[in-house]
Structures are given as structure tokens and as C-alpha cells.
Amino acid sequence: MKILVINAGSSSIKYQLLNMDTEEVLSMGLVERIGIEGSRIVHRVNGEKHIIEKEIQDHEVGLKYVLSLFTDSKYGVLKSLEEIDAVGHRVVHGGEKFASSVRINDDVLNTMEMLSFLAPLHNPANIMGIKAATELLPNVPHIGVFDTAFHQSMPEKSYLYAIPYEYYEKYKVRRYGFHGTSHRYVAQRTAEILGKDVKDLKIISCHIGNGASIAAIDGGKSVDTSMGFTPLEGLAMGTRSGDIDPAIVDFLIKEEGLTSKEVITILNKKSGMLGLTKKYSDMRDIEDNAIAGDKVCRTAFDIYEYKIAKYIGSYAASMNGVDAIVFTAGVGENSPIMREEIAENYLGYLGININKEKNNVRGKETIVSTEDSKIKLMVVPTNEELMIARDTKEIVEKNLDELKL
């Protein structure tokens, strides 16, 4: 079974084409700057990267170019588009409506559009990608895989805010959490690496990238996570503030003469590491400058690590124990010094000792704690696209089985 995975942003489309018989990636790429001058496709096949400059007015045009590349004599991996058996779509927000992946139909699409107020920057773009794909590939099943779905297992004590309950009743103001597809993949893969059933494990999954979140996963189910009603809550990130006193919003409105929308924009796009350093949002730049002796970057790096350690500690307490702490995503997978400093400065009380030689790794599955550590400290590269493809395959096969019955 060949499955196309699509992750549509407001001006981009990430894609992967997978052969799910072997879980091999046949082709992958990124459509950039849709509707903007300088649009292009970065297409990868057979280990080679090809950059194709194209005028791409909208998502449908971009996806049409991508589909043509799959059958192209130079870049192609398919004889015909009829070889594509299904399409899996990443959708950021499923609210309380979707606790698992679903086949997309008109009712599902309408519900997704109704939920767009919860993720106004993401869901409309995801929906544009779905509409473009269903227009171009109308005869195959399309599956929606939601970032929030994995966290729907959280208990009320985790997801309710201590504000008037009527706001939950009227507007569904609650913790939703994000990066769920990544956290779910990491938990399952961690169990496989350790040779155990995920139902028998307590895992703290640290998805640390430009956007970052941590999840407490008990028995394979999310019981808490750091992002909240929006992706703004939680850790200090590249440009997001993470947790702050909410009264700061009103203070800045009054003292700076800003609107609430302007303050939220500052907290989302001008805060975090960028706000602290006044210059850098990329942790690679901050790490390099911190090592070189830049005091501002060293302070920002310390804050970044400290916030991560605080959440790890709170989740170890909330689950009454932990078996594995796992780092994933861009920074988590590729910053040995961050993992080392967090382990040595904050996690010793858990009986964790880091193996510096094993920790000197980037983007590879590794247990980086010593053999005598009470808790495993691990690196597990995330693979959200594979998780989406697996869900898509499972739903399609289930539907086929039901039709046979």
C-alpha cells in the first residue's frame, strides 16, 4: 500500500510518499512560499535533493506539481497516480471532537472548519491542503490525523483550568496539548527499543524544537502535557514565552498602550529565546554563542534547560515514577550538551547518570544513560509522517475488512 502524507501550512506543503508494505519513504519534499514571490519545490528522491523553481499560486497548484513529480521521468517513483492508495493529512486541532484519526468526509470537514477558532493559524491551512488533495485525488480515502487527539486521554485534573467552569462549558477552554502524533510515536518506539509493552511503562517524552512540549505518558496514554489551550503555554521556546503570569498581559496593555492582540503576537513571535537574546531564535546559534562565552546566550540557554527540567520533575511526580525520559525533535535529538547539562544539573535525584560517550550523538536512537541508571535517558528521533501513514493504513484496511463483511 502506497500512502501520501500531507502537512499543509499557510504557505507551504510538506509531503512524503511511503510504501507501507516496507515503511520505506519513496519520495519527500517541501513546497515553499505558496502565493509568494520566489515559490519553489524542494523534492527529494533516491537520496538526492532537487530544487524546482515554480510559480505556485495556491495549494492546489502546488500539490498538482508534486503529484506530477511522482510520475516524472526524471524525478518520479510511480508509473501512475493510481498507485497512491490513500492520503493521510496532519491536522493540528481536533478539539474534543476527535480522540483518534478518522476518515475525512463532508461532516468531518465541516467539524474541522467549526474548530478553526481554536487554531486560527493552523487549521485553515490544514483544511486548504485537504480540499486541494481531495480535488486532485478524489477516488482514494483521505484520513485526518490530529495533533490533539493523543492528549484526549488526559483526566480532568490535567486538562481543566481553575477558572470559572462556565468558560469550559460555553467555549471549551481547557488544555488540549499538541505534538500528539510525535509523542505517540516516541512512546511506542521507546517501548520497542526497551523490549517492553508500552502499557507497562511510564514515559516522559520531550519534543524539543523551535516549538516544544513535554508529555507525561502512563501506560501508552497521555496523562498531561505542557502545551495548553494553545501552543503558547509551557516551555520557553524559540519565539514563544511559554508559562508567564497572565496579569502581565493586562500590565503591558496599560503600560505600553498595546492591544491584547498585539501582546499575544509579542508572546508568540517576539518572546522566548528571541526575546531574551534580542537576536536569536535558533537554539543552534544560542548554544554556539553560549559555549563561546556570550553571557546573554548562556542565560537564555540556562532558562531553556531549567524550564525543561521543571516539567520533567513535575511529570515524574504526577505519574508517581518514570521509567524512561526521552528527547526528540530538532533540539532534543541534536544537542548533546543540552541533554548532558539537564541530566547532570537537574536529574541526579532520579538516579540518572549520563554516559557522555553515548550521549555524543545526533539524530540517532540511543540510550544515553549509564547501565546502572535507575531511569533510562534516551534519544528517539520522531517520525510523525510514519505515524500518520500507519494510522491511514490501519483505517483503510479496517474499512476494507468491514466492506467484505
Summary of the structure (lengths in Angstrom):
residues: 405
radius of gyration: 21.7
end to end distance: 20.9
largest distance: 67.6
contacts: 1359
relative contact order: 0.11
helix: 44%
strand: 20%
